[in-house]
Amino acid sequence: MRHADNLVALRHGLQNRVLFLEINGLNFTAREEDATQAVLGLAAGTLDDPGFAACLRANVQASA
């Protein structure tokens, strides 16, 4: 898979995760810049899956 295709797939994956959280009464609170850096790190291989999961967990809170 080309790098650009990988980025698109990862971005869509993040959007799906955020939608899943919202459907289940949770908010994704990361700044757009931080979320972008996490996706880019995952695509580049500088952030592994457990690190990406930790980033997601650190930026989720219950809806008010």
Secondary structure, 3 states (H helix, E strand, C coil): CCHHHHHHHHHHHHHHHHHHHHHCCEEECCCHHHHHHHHHHHHHCCCCHHHHHHHHHHCEEECC
